[in-house]
Amino acid sequence: MDVVVSIAASSSSVFTASQTKLSHCFCVIRNKKTIINRKFVSDSTKDLLNRSSINHKIRAISVDEVNAVKRESLAGLVNDVDWPSPSDEIPFWKRKFHTRDVNPEIPDNIEKDSELLYVIHVTAEMAPIAKVGGLGDVVTGLARACLLRGHKVDIMLPFYECIQKDDIQELSLMSTYSSYFDGNWIQTNAYSGLVSDIPVILIEPMNQFFKGEDVYGGSYNELEAYLFFSRACLEWMQVTGTQPDIIHVHEWQTGALPLLYWDMYCYLSLQKPRIVLTIHNMEHYGECRQEQLNKCGLDGSLYATIDKAIDDRTIGHNPERLSLLKGAIVYSNSVVTVSATYLNETLCSGWLASALLTNRDKYHGILNGIDTVMWNPASDVFLPANYHAHNTDGKKVCKQYLQRGLGLAFEGRVPLVVCISRLVAQKGLHLIKHAINHIEKHGGQMIVLGKAPDGRVQEEFEALAKLHNKGSTIRILLMYSEELSHMLYAGADMVLVPSIYEPCGLAQMIGMRYGSTSTTYANTKLLYGSFQVPIVRKTGGLADTVFDMDDQSQPEVANGRTLDRAFSYYKEKPIEWAHIVQKVMQIDNSWNKTASKYIDVYNSIRVRW
Ligand code: ADP
């Protein structure tokens, strides 16, 4: 076909010309009539259009006509929306969506790699079925990027009771086997399925592990459940004769796997795999007593040395405590963390700094990307209207949808700031609280979506919610909702990320993809970040992805601002603001940019048989 135009918005009237040849056209489709502004179209594309087999009528139109069509299309969008209200029996983010699948517009222009690998991720989280934070997003995004490059990828994760079975396509029981734990062989089911087109293997033990309403915090012993899971994944590979090139483990939860592999399974029949560990956050290092490690069949006492699983914190203090993350650093063939800045930070401070320095040769910093299939405002199934960088009308609808649904004022031009975050100290809780008051005082609106694992923090924010949620400017929503998070990124003008430290951070990248600019947080010298223009602190991955717009030294990458500067810019320079929105939406923070660095790491350690 000469020209392929994909319709990204479902019932709405705006669509994206996703094919590169058409990517700069302004297109509106309405009543089966396509209008393309040829002003933005190259000669070769015009030629293609002339020869195109699109059924719709195509004609050149003037700029005035384009503006008229845009106004008309916005009115059309507005008419199409089933506006929510705070008194709705079912809150708008819990409405039934026609699918929970991401409706992927799979990019077909990605070059396949010549040397193909088989990678199995072993992980505690995967977006969207078992996600708590960025770990889930990263596993899904990296897996998809590798699949698109032609590699074979499976994701192994616990079959948590809270996983919605409807969210898994082609779910079927693949094998039943037994895996060792604490003197018993536990009967275990392995299911296969597809999640947003990515193959998954779900491990379900016939005991109490992984039961409960949430991914974490069930009434079982979490550390022991993940020790079991780490061994059960290797046991499954062993009994099924599955030998990937790479087993990619993540965080402390799967930190025992490299020990189990090199000290046990490679003496059985698993010999091909090499192990990559990604550390997403050094704060959690999997403190494990020696007798707990015994339960998965290893001799815990053998690992209680500084060159194995004792870290700088426990040595001489609590030597019976092992660190699963330290053990995994020592035993993995390669160790990756999630940004170059965080790599440097972790080499200079923290209990694992000396272990990382000793293993510096195999330690890499690779910036996370975002899954641009799952996070795509042009096709996102959770949005009331879709949009793209060349026509952001749908974004206005998304903002008003939120405002109406949550009972916020929706007249006039008011900056809307969102903060979507786990409510833990790392995320700058005092700065979030400060921002709430500051924004209220300066005529903005703010929505916080977050959940606190610590009861005291949850209570503190509940009290704040009680205080602020009565008015028409602030909403503090204390829960986890994937659907609402998509709507917030889309409706926001600014995304606030005031983290005290941030290994990488995805919220600022997702915010940009959805046209929310970053800004810096006023009155705090430390902050330089963003309000959907990201407003962030200069730390870890935030320093690698958000660049101050008022810093003239690197205008080509500038995309962030302080809060006060962002507010006055938003209010006083609406046209310039609209340009910033378009600019940040086009920044490529996708995995396509960085997955190749992981593939280089994989290739550097794989063995060829
Ligand atoms: P972290 O991994 O430390 O939580 P990241 O910024 O790397 O931080 O990733 C956070 C991810 O979790 C983002 O996709 C964000 O949208 C999502 N998220 C955080 N809190 C919530 C919540 N309460 N509801 C929905 N999504 C959330």
Boltz pocket constraint, residues with backbone or C-beta under 6 A from the ligand:
constraints:
  - pocket:
      binder: B
      contacts: [[A, 132], [A, 133], [A, 134], [A, 135], [A, 137], [A, 420], [A, 421], [A, 422], [A, 449], [A, 450], [A, 451], [A, 477], [A, 479], [A, 480], [A, 481], [A, 482], [A, 485], [A, 504], [A, 505], [A, 506], [A, 507], [A, 508]]
      max_distance: 6.0
